[in-house]
Amino acid sequence: MKIIKVRLIVVIFISLTLSCNKDNVSDDVAVVEPRTQAEVTADFRALNLQPGINDFTLETLSPGVYWNFRVIAPEDASSSNKRPLVMDLHGGSGNSSPNAHKGSSCYTEEGLAELNPFIISPNAGAGEWYDIDNQNQVLILLQLATENWDIDSNKTVVTGFSNGGNGSWFFADFYPQFFSASIAVASSYDPERQDGSVPKMNIPLYVIHSDSDEVFPLAETQGFVNKEVNAGSDVVFVVAEGLSHFSPCDYVSYIQDAASWILNDVW
């Protein structure tokens, strides 16, 4: 995947105001005012977060537009025992099902259990993870969670499988200030810019890829990893043997190794 002309968010919780001039709007047209940051924050704080699996819907700054996301909350999180946060990006973005964010229990949740983290799994809807709406979703949910739940903001990880793995590269590439590490599984992300440069990533990246991947050839992903290494990035590249791109649950032992890497080498 080549990222071209991606628009980036320079402020996390920006107010998405309407730019039209009301003086030029017909009296017959209803002008819908955007919701405020305070309203969205209040709705987030009202979510009934319980230990274990939580499925939430949150109205965004745009009235009538909702984010659907799953949260796995650890049982022992407290103000004196703040836990890490994992942002888990599902595969199949660009044409995802309403339940796409609910399917990672057999690999992300089991694989990263050693971290005992909060896990937030948003739904990308019809967009890709690098689309502006999903950049908003990921970064605003990250901000709301770290500000309102018992989360250690210095221990945040972005991860994903397939297109979600591409998203985890993207957020590590463009938003390293919000994450301490990235884990990309079965991914294919070209970090090269249009001018031919490859900037160094400012957080460590752990890339897991199968030598039998039917969608993203190993050699292609290896080439993208080599670009990052040559740019001076801290990349661990692990080749999984004989695993299908369509069997993400089979990657769990490799993701468990990534969790140990985070505990031993990153944090």
C-alpha positions in Angstrom: 0.0 0.0 0.0 1.4 3.4 -1.0 0.3 6.3 1.0 -0.3 9.3 -1.3 -1.4 12.8 -0.3 -2.7 11.7 3.1 -4.2 14.6 5.1 -3.0 14.5 8.7 -4.7 15.8 11.8 -2.5 18.3 13.6 -4.7 18.6 16.7 -6.3 15.6 18.4 -9.7 16.8 19.6 -10.4 19.4 17.0 -13.9 21.0 16.7 -15.4 20.0 13.3 -17.4 23.2 12.7 -19.5 23.9 9.7 -17.9 26.4 7.4 -21.0 27.7 5.6 -22.3 31.2 6.0 -25.8 31.1 7.6 -26.7 34.4 5.8 -26.4 32.5 2.5 -28.5 29.5 3.6 -32.2 29.3 2.6 -34.7 29.7 5.4 -36.1 26.3 4.3 -32.8 24.5 5.0 -32.1 23.4 8.5 -28.5 24.1 9.7 -27.2 21.3 11.8 -24.9 22.5 14.5 -21.9 20.3 15.3 -21.7 18.8 18.7 -19.2 20.2 21.2 -16.1 18.6 22.6 -17.7 18.8 26.0 -20.8 16.8 24.8 -18.7 14.1 23.3 -16.5 13.9 26.4 -19.6 13.7 28.7 -21.0 10.9 26.6 -17.7 9.0 26.8 -17.6 9.4 30.5 -21.1 8.0 30.8 -20.1 4.7 29.1 -20.6 1.9 31.6 -17.1 0.4 31.4 -16.9 -3.0 33.1 -14.1 -5.5 33.4 -14.0 -7.8 30.3 -15.8 -7.2 27.0 -17.6 -3.9 26.4 -19.3 -2.9 23.1 -19.9 0.8 22.8 -21.4 3.3 20.4 -20.4 6.9 20.7 -21.9 9.9 18.8 -19.1 12.0 17.3 -18.7 15.7 16.9 -20.8 15.3 13.8 -24.5 14.8 14.8 -25.9 11.5 13.8 -22.4 10.0 13.0 -21.4 7.3 15.4 -18.3 5.3 16.2 -18.7 1.6 17.1 -15.9 0.1 19.2 -15.1 -2.8 21.5 -13.1 -2.3 24.8 -11.5 -5.1 26.7 -11.0 -3.8 30.2 -8.6 -5.5 32.7 -10.1 -6.5 36.1 -7.3 -5.0 38.2 -7.0 -1.5 36.6 -7.0 1.3 39.2 -5.5 4.7 39.9 -2.7 2.9 41.7 -2.3 0.2 39.0 -2.7 2.0 35.7 -2.6 -0.4 32.7 -1.2 -0.2 29.2 -3.5 0.6 26.2 -3.5 -1.3 23.0 -5.3 0.2 19.9 -6.3 -2.8 17.8 -7.1 -2.1 14.1 -9.0 -4.9 12.4 -8.4 -6.2 8.9 -10.7 -5.7 6.0 -10.9 -1.9 6.3 -12.4 -0.2 3.3 -15.3 -2.6 3.3 -15.6 -3.7 6.8 -18.7 -5.4 8.4 -20.5 -3.9 11.4 -18.9 -6.5 13.5 -15.3 -6.4 12.1 -14.0 -4.9 15.3 -15.2 -7.9 17.4 -13.1 -10.6 15.7 -9.6 -10.4 17.3 -10.1 -12.3 20.5 -8.2 -15.3 19.3 -5.1 -13.4 18.3 -4.8 -9.8 19.7 -6.5 -10.4 23.0 -4.9 -13.8 23.6 -1.6 -12.8 22.1 -1.1 -9.6 24.2 -2.6 -11.0 27.4 0.8 -10.8 29.1 0.5 -7.0 29.0 -2.8 -7.1 30.8 -3.9 -4.0 28.9 -7.0 -2.1 28.0 -7.7 -3.0 24.3 -9.7 -0.6 22.2 -10.9 -2.1 18.8 -12.7 0.5 16.7 -14.6 -0.2 13.5 -13.3 1.5 10.4 -16.6 1.4 8.6 -16.3 2.0 4.8 -13.0 3.8 5.2 -9.3 2.9 5.3 -7.4 3.4 8.6 -5.5 6.3 7.1 -8.7 8.1 6.0 -9.2 11.4 7.8 -12.3 10.1 9.6 -10.5 7.1 11.0 -7.5 9.1 12.0 -10.0 11.2 14.0 -11.6 8.1 15.5 -8.4 6.4 16.6 -6.7 9.5 18.0 -9.8 10.9 19.8 -10.6 7.5 21.3 -7.0 7.3 22.5 -7.2 10.7 24.0 -10.6 10.1 25.7 -9.5 6.8 27.1 -6.2 7.9 28.5 -7.8 11.0 30.1 -10.7 9.2 31.7 -9.7 5.6 32.5 -6.9 4.1 34.5 -4.4 3.9 31.7 -0.6 4.5 31.7 -0.3 7.0 28.8 3.4 6.1 28.5 2.5 2.5 27.6 0.4 2.7 24.4 0.6 0.3 21.5 -1.0 0.3 18.1 -1.4 -3.1 16.4 -3.4 -4.7 13.6 -3.8 -7.5 11.2 -3.8 -7.2 7.4 -5.2 -3.7 6.5 -5.1 -3.1 10.3 -1.4 -4.0 10.2 -1.0 -1.3 7.5 -2.8 1.1 9.8 -0.4 0.3 12.6 2.5 1.2 10.3 0.7 4.4 9.4 0.1 5.6 12.9 3.7 4.7 13.9 4.9 6.6 10.8 2.8 9.8 11.2 1.8 9.8 14.9 4.7 8.3 16.9 4.1 10.9 19.7 1.0 9.0 20.8 2.4 5.4 20.9 5.4 3.7 22.4 5.4 0.8 19.9 3.7 -0.7 16.9 3.0 -4.4 16.0 2.1 -5.0 12.4 0.8 -8.5 11.4 0.4 -9.7 7.8 0.8 -6.2 6.5 2.2 -4.4 3.5 3.0 -0.7 3.9 5.4 1.3 1.8 6.9 4.1 3.9 8.5 5.8 0.9 7.4 9.4 0.2 6.6 10.8 -3.2 10.1 12.5 -3.3 11.7 9.1 -2.7 12.7 9.7 0.9 12.0 7.3 3.8 11.8 9.1 7.2 13.1 7.3 10.2 10.3 6.1 12.5 10.5 7.4 16.0 9.0 4.4 17.8 10.0 0.7 17.5 8.1 -1.5 15.1 7.6 -5.3 15.3 6.6 -6.8 12.0 5.2 -10.4 11.7 4.7 -11.9 8.3 4.2 -15.3 6.9 6.3 -16.9 4.2 3.0 -18.3 2.8 0.9 -15.1 2.8 -1.5 -15.2 -0.2 -2.3 -11.5 -0.2 0.9 -9.6 0.6 4.0 -11.4 -0.7 6.8 -11.9 1.9 9.4 -10.3 -0.4 7.3 -7.1 -0.8 6.9 -6.6 3.0 10.6 -7.6 3.5 11.5 -4.8 1.1 9.4 -2.2 3.0 11.1 -3.4 6.3 14.5 -3.0 4.6 13.6 0.6 3.7 12.9 1.3 7.3 16.0 -0.3 8.6 18.1 1.6 6.1 16.4 4.8 7.3 17.6 4.0 10.8 14.3 2.8 12.2 14.2 0.2 15.0 12.4 -2.8 13.4 12.1 -6.4 14.4 11.1 -8.6 11.5 9.8 -12.1 12.3 8.9 -14.6 9.5 6.1 -16.9 10.5 6.3 -20.3 8.7 3.5 -21.7 6.6 0.6 -19.5 7.9 -2.3 -18.4 5.8 -3.3 -14.7 5.6 -6.8 -15.9 6.1 -6.1 -17.6 9.5 -5.2 -14.8 11.9 -5.8 -17.0 15.0 -2.8 -19.1 14.0 -0.5 -16.1 14.6 -1.1 -16.0 18.3 2.3 -17.5 19.4 4.1 -14.8 17.3 2.0 -12.1 18.9 2.9 -13.5 22.3 6.5 -13.1 21.4 5.8 -9.5 20.4 4.3 -8.9 23.9 7.4 -10.2 25.5 9.5 -7.9 23.3 7.4 -4.9 24.5 7.9 -5.9 28.1 11.6 -6.7 27.9 12.9 -4.3 25.2 10.4 -1.3 24.9 9.1 -0.7 28.4 
